[in-house]
Amino acid sequence: MRQIVLDTETTGLDPRQGHRIIEIGALEMVDRQLTGRHYHVYINPEREIEQGALEVHGITEDFLRDKPRFAEISDDLMAFVDGAELVIHNAPFDIGFIDNELSLSGHEHASITNVATVLDTLELAKDLHPGQRNNLDALCKRYDVDNSSRTLHGALLDAEILTDVYLAMTGGQVDLGLSMESPASPLEDDHGIFHTGRPSLFVLKANDEELAQHQARLEDIEKQSRQCLYLALSGAE
């Protein structure tokens, strides 16, 4: 499964008030592993940045003055996300801004959802933690994700942090490596990424004291219920 963890920074909060995207950061994952491929661009919004937004991301109009317009980067962005699932925190915000930019630039696709599906991690967090704060900082604290470098917001940094949070929220790994097949040689997939065989599982065996405690517990169950099936089976071996 190919996923793109994506974040944007903007001149303000609402594209309907003329606000624009100034930064896009996106990281590629395949089968829940970062591939090293990423997409990052600063964009000239051709308008002023609200003071409140500037205090959040610290990106100035002077810095953006020589950066490309959205129309100049739109094809590259759409090619990067094509066919993937977008993982976004508060997806309606970012999707709304991107779709607005696509419309303003006259792109052939009216919405980024024409080429990619969307997973909103804010909605996922609300389902997992109803009634709690579920912004990215709160989730970092809840899942012990280090965001100490996040003094200001930045699209690529936020995408990196969201990747860690998303993997923690959804269990960290997708399987336990219990396949009976022998490890294969590294194979190159359609995206040019090499995948190696899984490492051997570490097996921690019970020591003598733990085995004795286990046996005592079984015998206690037998005394109370007079039918400890596990103990009967163990004695029959």
C-alpha positions in Angstrom: 0.0 0.0 0.0 1.3 3.4 -1.0 0.5 6.3 1.3 1.5 10.0 1.2 1.6 11.8 4.6 0.9 15.5 3.6 0.7 18.9 5.3 0.4 22.5 4.1 1.1 25.9 5.4 -1.1 28.9 4.3 -1.4 32.6 4.4 -4.6 32.3 6.6 -7.4 30.0 7.6 -9.9 30.2 4.8 -9.4 29.9 1.0 -12.9 31.5 0.5 -11.4 34.7 1.9 -8.6 34.6 -0.7 -6.0 32.8 1.4 -3.4 30.7 -0.4 -1.0 27.8 0.1 2.7 28.8 0.8 4.3 25.4 1.6 3.6 21.8 0.9 5.4 18.9 2.5 4.8 15.2 1.8 6.5 11.9 2.7 6.0 8.6 0.9 5.3 5.3 2.7 5.0 1.9 1.1 3.6 -0.8 3.3 4.0 1.5 6.3 7.7 2.1 5.7 9.1 5.4 4.7 10.8 5.1 1.3 13.0 8.2 1.5 11.0 9.9 -1.3 9.4 13.2 -0.4 7.9 16.3 -2.0 8.6 19.7 -0.6 8.0 23.1 -2.1 7.5 26.7 -1.0 5.0 28.7 -3.1 4.6 32.4 -3.8 1.0 33.1 -2.8 0.9 36.5 -4.6 -0.7 38.1 -1.5 0.1 39.1 2.1 0.3 36.7 4.9 -1.8 37.3 8.0 0.0 38.0 11.2 -1.6 35.1 13.0 -0.4 32.7 10.3 3.1 34.2 10.3 3.3 33.6 14.1 2.5 29.9 13.5 4.9 29.1 10.6 7.4 32.0 10.5 7.4 32.1 6.7 7.7 35.6 5.4 6.5 37.3 2.2 10.1 38.3 1.4 11.2 34.7 1.6 8.4 33.6 -0.8 8.9 36.4 -3.3 11.1 34.4 -5.7 9.3 31.0 -5.2 7.2 29.4 -7.9 3.4 30.0 -8.2 1.1 27.0 -7.6 0.3 26.6 -11.3 4.0 26.0 -11.9 4.2 23.1 -9.4 0.7 21.6 -9.7 1.6 18.9 -12.2 4.6 17.7 -10.1 2.4 17.6 -7.0 -0.4 15.6 -8.7 2.1 13.2 -10.2 3.7 12.6 -6.7 0.4 11.7 -5.0 -1.2 9.9 -8.0 -2.7 6.6 -6.9 -1.8 7.0 -3.2 -3.8 7.3 0.0 -3.2 10.8 1.5 -2.7 10.8 5.3 -3.6 14.2 6.5 -4.5 15.7 9.9 -7.7 17.7 9.6 -7.9 16.8 6.0 -10.8 19.1 5.0 -8.5 22.1 5.7 -5.6 21.0 3.4 -7.8 19.4 0.8 -9.9 22.6 0.6 -6.8 24.7 0.1 -5.3 22.4 -2.5 -8.6 22.1 -4.5 -8.9 25.9 -4.4 -5.4 26.2 -5.9 -6.2 23.7 -8.5 -9.3 25.7 -9.5 -7.5 29.0 -9.6 -4.7 27.5 -11.8 -7.2 26.0 -14.2 -5.8 22.5 -13.6 -7.4 19.6 -15.5 -8.3 18.0 -12.1 -10.7 20.0 -10.0 -9.8 18.1 -6.9 -6.8 16.2 -5.6 -9.2 13.5 -4.7 -9.6 12.7 -8.4 -6.1 11.1 -8.2 -5.8 10.0 -4.6 -7.9 8.9 -1.6 -7.8 10.6 1.8 -7.4 9.3 5.4 -8.1 12.0 8.0 -6.0 11.3 11.1 -8.0 13.8 13.1 -11.2 11.8 12.6 -9.3 8.6 13.4 -8.0 10.2 16.6 -11.5 11.3 17.6 -12.8 7.8 17.1 -10.0 6.4 19.3 -10.0 9.1 21.9 -13.5 10.7 22.1 -13.9 13.8 24.1 -10.1 14.4 24.3 -7.8 16.9 22.7 -6.6 15.5 19.4 -4.5 18.1 17.8 -1.0 17.0 16.7 0.8 18.3 19.8 -1.7 16.4 22.1 -1.3 13.2 20.1 2.5 13.5 20.3 2.3 13.7 24.0 -0.2 10.8 24.2 1.8 8.5 21.9 5.3 9.6 23.2 6.3 11.1 19.9 9.2 13.6 20.1 8.2 16.9 18.7 10.8 18.9 20.5 12.2 20.4 17.3 8.7 21.9 16.5 9.1 25.4 17.8 7.4 26.7 14.6 5.1 24.8 12.3 6.5 23.6 9.0 4.9 21.4 6.4 7.6 18.9 6.0 8.4 18.7 9.7 4.7 18.3 10.5 4.4 15.5 7.9 7.4 13.8 9.6 5.7 14.1 13.0 2.3 13.0 11.7 3.9 9.9 10.2 5.2 8.8 13.7 1.8 9.6 15.2 -0.2 7.8 12.5 1.9 4.7 12.8 1.6 4.7 16.6 -2.2 5.2 16.4 -2.6 2.4 14.0 -0.5 -0.2 15.8 3.1 0.5 14.6 3.4 -2.5 12.2 1.0 -4.4 10.0 2.0 -8.0 10.6 4.1 -9.9 13.0 6.4 -11.6 10.5 4.9 -15.0 11.0 5.0 -16.2 7.5 6.3 -19.7 7.0 8.0 -18.8 3.8 11.8 -18.5 3.7 13.2 -14.9 3.5 13.5 -13.8 -0.1 16.3 -11.9 -1.7 15.7 -8.1 -1.9 13.2 -7.3 -4.6 12.6 -4.0 -6.4 9.0 -2.9 -6.6 7.3 -0.6 -9.1 8.5 2.5 -7.3 12.2 1.5 -7.4 12.2 0.6 -3.7 14.1 -2.5 -2.5 12.5 -4.6 0.2 14.5 -7.2 2.1 13.3 -10.2 4.1 12.0 -9.7 7.6 14.5 -10.1 10.5 14.2 -13.2 12.7 11.8 -12.9 15.7 13.4 -12.7 19.1 12.0 -15.4 21.3 12.1 -14.9 25.1 11.6 -18.2 26.9 10.3 -18.6 30.5 12.9 -19.3 33.2 12.6 -22.0 35.8 11.0 -19.7 38.4 8.4 -18.5 35.9 7.6 -22.1 34.9 7.1 -23.0 38.6 4.8 -20.0 39.1 2.8 -21.1 36.1 2.5 -24.6 37.3 1.4 -23.4 40.8 -1.3 -21.2 39.2 -2.6 -24.1 37.2 -2.8 -26.3 40.3 -4.6 -23.5 42.1 -7.2 -23.4 39.3 -7.6 -27.2 39.5 -8.3 -27.0 43.2 -10.9 -24.2 42.8 -12.7 -25.5 39.6 -11.7 -29.2 39.7 -11.3 -29.0 35.9 -8.2 -27.3 34.6 -8.1 -28.5 31.0 -4.6 -27.1 30.4 -3.2 -29.0 33.4 -4.9 -32.2 32.2 -3.4 -31.8 28.8 0.0 -31.1 30.1 0.0 -34.2 32.2 -1.0 -36.3 29.2 2.0 -35.3 27.2 
